[in-house]
Amino acid sequence: MNRQFLYDRAGRRIGEILTRDDGSRVAYTVAGMRVGEYQPKSNTTVMANGTRGGSGSLLTLLLGEKR
């Protein structure tokens, strides 16, 4: 599992993205709240509430909304 921290322009950490062994990626806020998951096999982002967020990886956009 790979962990990538994300920062805003001011250098504040806004969250992290964990890449699982199967290639899927899960985004978490700094507080540890799960905001969504990208599933590469279907090329879709699923939001934390289970709804389809859109095509491609939209995880960084979801993290920006939760600040």
Helices and strands as residue ranges (DSSP letters): E 2-7, E 13-19, E 25-29, E 34-39, E 44-47, E 52-55, H 59-65
